[in-house]
Amino acid sequence: MTPDIGLANWFRQRALRTPERTALHFEGRNWTYAEMQSAIEDCAARLSALGVGKGERVAFLGLNRPMFFFVMFAAARIGAIFVPLNFRLTGPELAFMIEDCAASALIADAQLKPVIEPQRERLKSLKAFLAAEDEAHWANEPAPPTKPVRAREDDVAMILYTSGTTGRPKGAMLTHGNLWWNNVNAMYALDVLADDVTLTAAPVFHIGGLNVTTLMAWQKGALVVLHRAFDPGRALADIAAHRVTTMFGVPAMFLFMAQHPAFAETDLSTLRLLIVGGAPSPLPLLKTYLARGVPMQQGYGLTETAPMVSFLTPQYALTKVGSSGKPPIFADVKIVDSDGRTIDTPGAQGEVLVRGPNVTPGYWGMPEATALAIDKGGWFRTGDAGFFDEEGFLTISDRIKDMIITGGENVYPAEVESALMRHPAIAEVAVIGEPDEQWGEGVVAIAALKPGQSLTIEELREFAAESLARYKLPRRLEIVPALPHNATGKILKYQLRQTFAKAQAAQ
């Protein structure tokens, strides 16, 4: 008989083997593995008492907190499907997702209940609407323990909704097998240790915060230091206080940490691995941490791949700066052209496709979208542009849709952004395209400057001309107080396109 690799069972097996080890630290309180398992079983009993059963959906709306994980593992224990929601969305956006998956229960932070309360009449499937802080009232009396439901590898464990910035949000289904095999891949690539201390400050409703280091740490019996939300000063303080060894973040998080006044004095000596993902990382940022003796490894992944697609292992941190590494043991990656033909030439760019046991079976209730994303051979289209070098290392250029075509030449914004970030006046920068009658598209830079700095387009072009071909140079510069980010730290380029397209049209 095949082993039960479901979320609930592997955590239970870990708790049985190392019950006394500290599993979780959150705002001054520790939980051992035994205490976490007890909380999970209690949560499962309460959900079951409310009538939530196998295959039903349990949604969670809240900032990072222990209850997120208790509910996630509890849902798996009773055979339900966990649906983490983005706490920064509006009520109607959240209601769409809750309706789309027909959630039976919604657990929300008390301060977020008013966001969704006005939508309550729309949510016909809900059996229970609960406050995450109010677990004592989940049942009128203690519920009897529930017998765990055995998970099959292809059972859906969770549904994670994509951002929906270009249309209707899609619920990516991740199976218990997807999550398990992702972590098997990651353990081979990252060498996760039982004595690791990982800092989880990225939002855990996102696959990066949830499953790059967090779940893996628990599989190994390590400690997770959980932050309710990301704060660069607090992250630096806890790295030193808890002697943190690993951390996942998007480039903006590590950038804000590096720009914090405490960065230079913070003891970073225990850091073994900083994993940066979610967007291509500017080379100057990687070098800032290398100068402190901290290797920052780029990883590449997506919600639909649970998330690992490739990873740059520590021994290549210096020789392959800017690469996202090689695919893990149990995943295949290829580059294809616009006609779907495989590109074998090193350095030739195309769309990145992925196949493996970590790849989603599809989108919840959207067979057409699933068929467009996953071909009959099981290859998932990422929508990202990239290339392999001569040694098989993958570099992600940019989103296919973000690519700028000017004068027939392809310009990848991430490459231009990396060059512009070296300018001493720039704190953060984004590059977008705009219509150009002569060239098709022109390159536009939108920059937030460091305090007291100024910058002109002429100065920026002169600086960037040292490292970029002329057709890649920005033709327009917009200075803003700050760039817009989503909850996971990614720059919202669609907002920049909307804002500056309108600004130009008005001129």
N, C-alpha and C positions, 0 to 999 in steps of 0.2 A: 504494500500500500504506500502511495506517495505521502510524504510528510505534509503536515499542515503548516504552510508558510504564511498563513493569514496574520494580519497586524496584531490581533488580540492574542493569538497563541504564541508568537515569538516573544512578545513582551512578557507574557506570563512565564514562559520558559526561562527567560533571563532573570526575572524576579525570583524564581525558584532556586536558581543557581547562585545569585549574589544578592540575597534579600537585604543584607546589612549595608551595602554600598550606597553612597549618596547618589541619587539619580537626577535630582532637580533642585536648583536654587532659584528663588524668586522673591525679590523685595524683602530680604532678611530671613526668609523661612526655607528650610531644607525638607525634602522628601526623600526617604530611602526608596529602593526598588520595591520593598514589601509594602511600604505606605502608599506608593503610587498604585500598585496593583490592587490594594484594598479600595482606594478611591475609584478606580476604574470599575471594579465589581459593584460597588455601591451605585455608581452612575448607571451602569447597565441595568441593575435591578429597578431603578426609578424609571428609566425609559421604558422598560418592559411593562411596568405597572401602569404606565400611561397608554398602553396599547400599541406601542411601536414594535413592529415585528420585522422578520427577515425580508430583505429587499426594499424596505421603506427608506425614505430619505430623512436624514437628520441634519438640519442646517445650523450653522453657528455664526453669529455676528458679534465680533468683538475684537479688541486689541489683544496682543499677546498676553496670555495668562494660563496658569496650569489647567483651568477648566477646559480650555480648548483641547488639550491632549486627553484629559479624562473622558470627554465626550467622544473624541475620535476613536480611541481604543474601545470604549464601551459600545459604540455603534457597531464596530467590527465584532465584538463579543456576541451580540445578539443577531448578527447577520444583516444589519442595516447598512446603509450607504451614507457616508459622511460628506457634507457639502459646506466647506468653509467659504464665507462671503467676505468681500472687500468692504471694510468698515468705512471707507471714504466715499462710497457711492450714495446717491440720493435715494429717497424712499421708493419712487417709481422704478428706478433701476434695480434695486434689491427685490422689489415685489415681482418684477419680471422673472428673475432667476428662481425665486421661491415657487412661483407658479409653474415655471418651465419644468422644474424637476418634481413638482407636486410633493413638496416636503410635508411630512407628517408632524414634525416637531421643529421648532425654532428656539434656540437658546441664544439670548442676546445680552450683552452688557447692559446694565440698568440705564446708563446714560445714553445708549443708542436705541432703546426701545421707543422713544418718541419719534425717531426717524421713520420707523416702520409702522408704528401704531396707526397713522392715518390711512395706511394701505390695507388694514386688517380685513376689511370686507371683501377684498379681492382674493384673499388667500383661503379658498374654500377647502383645501386639503389638510390644513393644519388641525391636528388634534390637541396640540399644546403649544403655548407661547410663554417661554420661561425666562426669568432673569438668571444670568450666569452666577450672580452673587447669592441667589435665593434658593440654593439647592435643598435647604431644609423643607421647603414647601413643594417640592416636586411630587411628593406622595403624602397622603394624609397620615400614613404610618409607615414604619420601615418596611420595605418590600422584601420578599424572600429572595435569596440568591438565585440567579439565573444560570442555567446550564449553558456553557458556551456552545455556539453553533460552529461547526467545522467549516472552514472556508475552503472553497476550491480555488485553484490558481487563477481561473478565468472569471471568478466572481468579481463584480465591481466593488471596490473598496471605498472610492470617493469620486466626486465630481467636482472639478475645478473649472470655474468659468473664466474664459479669456476676457481681455479688457473690453472688447467691443468698440474700440475706437474707430473702426471702419465699417460698422454695421452691427447686426444683432450679435450679442454675446453668445458664444458656443460653450457648452458644458463638456469639457474633455473628461472622458471616463478613464480612470486609472484602476486597474485590477490589483488584487493582492499580489499576483505574480509580477505585474509591472513594478510595484514598489520593492518587492523582494529582490528581483534581478537587478534593478538599478543599484541597490545597495551592495549586492555581491560585486557588481562591476566596480563600484566606488571603493570598496574595501581593498580590492586588488590594486587599484590605482593610487589610493591615498595612504595606505598603511595606517588605518585608524587603530588607535591603541586603547586598551582598557583604562589606562591612566590619563587619557586625554580630558581636558576641560574645554568645552566648546562654548563660545558666546553666541547666543541666538538673539540678535537685535533686529534683523530683517523681519518684516511681517510674515507670520506663519500661515496666513491664508494663501500665500504665494508658494509655489513649489520650491523656490530657492530657499526661503527661510525654513520651510518644513523639512525638505528632504535632501539637502546637500550635506549638512553635518548633523542635524538634530536627531533624526531617527536612527542614523547609523551609529551615533554615539551610544544610544541606548541599546542597540543590538550588541555592542561590545562591552557594555557595563560601565560606560564612562559617565561623566557629569555634564549636565546642560545648565549653563547659567542663562536664565531667560530674562530679557528686558521687555517691559510692557510696550515700549516704542523706542525707536532709535534716537539717541542723543549722543553726539560725538564726544562730548566731555565725559559723560558717564561711561561710555564704552571704553575710553582710554583708562579711566579710573578703575573699572572692574577688570580690565586686562591685567593690570598690576596687582590688584587686591586678590583676585582669585587665581592668579598665575595661569591665565588662559593660554591654551596651546593652539587652538584652531578657531577660525571664524569665517563665515561666509558673508559677503556683502556685494552690493552693486558698486560700480565705480564712484558714484556720487557719495556714498557712505564713506568710503576710504579717503576720498578727496576732502570731505568736511573734517574728518579726523586729522588729516595731515595739515589742514589749515588752522586747527584749533591751537590756541596759545600753549596748551599743556603738552602738545605732541613732542616737542623737543626734549622735555624732561621726563616723560613717561617711560617707565621700565618696560621695554618690549622684549626682553631677553628670553622669555618663556615661549614666545610665539614660534611655532614650528611650521604653521601653514595658514596663510591667508588666501582664501579662494575668492576670486572676483569673477562675477558672471552677470548675466542679465543684459549686458551691452558690451561692445568692444572697449577695452580699457586704454586710455591714452598712455603712450610710452612714458611721458614725463612722470605720471603717477606711479607707474611700476618702479621707475628709477628712484623716486623719492623714498619708497620703502626699502629698496635694496640698499640705499645709502645708510639706512638704519640697521642693516644686517638682517632684514626680514624678507624672505622670499615670498613674493605674491604670485600665486599660480592662477593663470586664467583657465576657467572651465567654460564649456559651452553646452547649453542644454535648453530645453523647452518644457513647458507644462506637459505637452503631449508625449514627452519621452521620459518623464518621471524623475529627474530631468536630464541625466547625463548623456551627452553625445560624444564629448571628447574632454580630455584633461591633460594639462601640461604638468608632468611629474617634476618633483623638485630638482632632480639632477640636470634638467634642461632649463632651469629658471634664467640663467645668464646667457646661454647660447641660443635660446629660441625665444627671446623676449618679444612679445606681441603675438605669438602663436597661442592657439587654444589647445595644442597638443595632439595626441593620437586618440582614436576611439578605444574604448575599454574592451576587455576580452570578449564579452558577449554582446557585441553590437557591430553592425556593419554600416559604413558610411561611404557614399559615393557622390561625385559631382556630375551634374548633367547640364547640357545646353538647353536652349529654349524649346527645342524639339524633343527633349527627353533622352537624348543620346548621351551615353557615358563619356565624360572627358577624362582622358588618361594623361594628358600633357601636364607636367609640373608647372605650377604658376598660372595655369589657365583658369579663369574664374567662371563659375556657373552656380546653379542652385544646389544646395546641400540636401541630400536625401538620406534617411536613416531607416534601418531595419533591425529588429531585435526583440527580445522578450520584454524589454522595458517600454516598448512603443504602445500607445493607446490603441484599444480596439475601435475607437471612433468617438463621435460626439453624440451626447444624449439626445435622442429623439430627432436626429438630423441625418438620415441615411444619405441624402444627396451630398451634404457637406463632407461626410465621411468618405464617400466614394471619390470626391475630388481630391481629398487630402492623402488617401492611402490607395495605392494601385493594387492590382490583383496579385502582384508579387510580394506585397506586404511592405513596400517602400513608402515611408511617410515624407511628404514634401514639406520642408521647413519654412519655405519662403525667404530663406537667408542666402546671401551670396557668399561664396568662399572659394578657397583653392587649397590644394595639397602642394607642398614643396617636394624637392627631390628625395627627401628622406621620409616622406609620408606624414609630415606634420600639417595639421589643418589650421588655416587662418580664416577667420570670419571677416569678410569685408564690410558687410552692412546688410540691412534688409533690402530685398529685391525692390520693394516699392519705394525705398528711400534713395535709390541710386539716381544720380543726376546725369543726364545725357546732354552734353554741350558740344556743339560742332561735331557731332558723331562720335565723341569720345565719352567713355564711361567714367564718371567721377563718383567715388565712394565716400560719403560724408565722414565716416569714421577716420579715414586716412587724413583728410584735411583737418579734422578736429584735433587729431593727435599732433599735427604740426603746429597748429595755432595755439594749442595749450602750452607750448614752450615759451610763448611771449610773456615776459615778466609782468605785464599789466593785466593779464587775463586770469580771472578766477575760475570761470567755467564758460564753455562755448558750445554752440550747436550750429550745424551747417545744414541748410535746406536749399532746394532749387526753386527758381521762379521762372515763369515764362519769359522768353527773350526772342524778339522777332528775328534777330540775325542768327543767333546760335541755337535756337530751340529752347534751351534752358540756360540760366545763369546761376552762379554760385553766390549764396548769401550767407554771411556769418552773423549770428546773433550772440553777443557776448555780455557776460556780467564781469565787471572789472573789480580788481582789488581796491580797497579803500584808498582814496587820494590819487588814483591813477586816471589817466586819460589816454585816448587812442583814436587815431584817424584811419580811414581806409587806406590812405597812401602809406602810412607807417606799417600797417598790418601786411599789405601786399609786398612791401619791400622786405619785411622780415621773413615772410613765408616763401618768397621766391628762392631762398637759399636751399629749400628742401622739397619744393613742389614744382611740378611742371606748370607752365604759364596758364594753360587752360583750366587748371585746378584752383587757381587763385580766386578768392572772393572778389566779386565786383561791387558788392554793397556790404556795408557794416551797420548793424543796428546795436545800440548800447541799451541794455535793460538793467534794472536793479537786481533781478534774479530770474533764473530760468524756471519754467514750470516743470514740476515732477509729479509722477503718479505715486501711489502708495508704496511701490517697490523701488522707488528712486530713479526710474527711467525718465529721461527728458521727454515731455509730451510734444513731439514735433508737429503733430497735427494741429495743436493749438498755435504754435509758432507760424505754421503755414497760413492758418486762418487770419491771425492778427496782422502779419506783415504783407499778406496779399492784399488785404483791405487797405492797409496803410499806403501801399504803393498805388493802388487804384485811385485813392483820394488825392494823390499828389498831382 
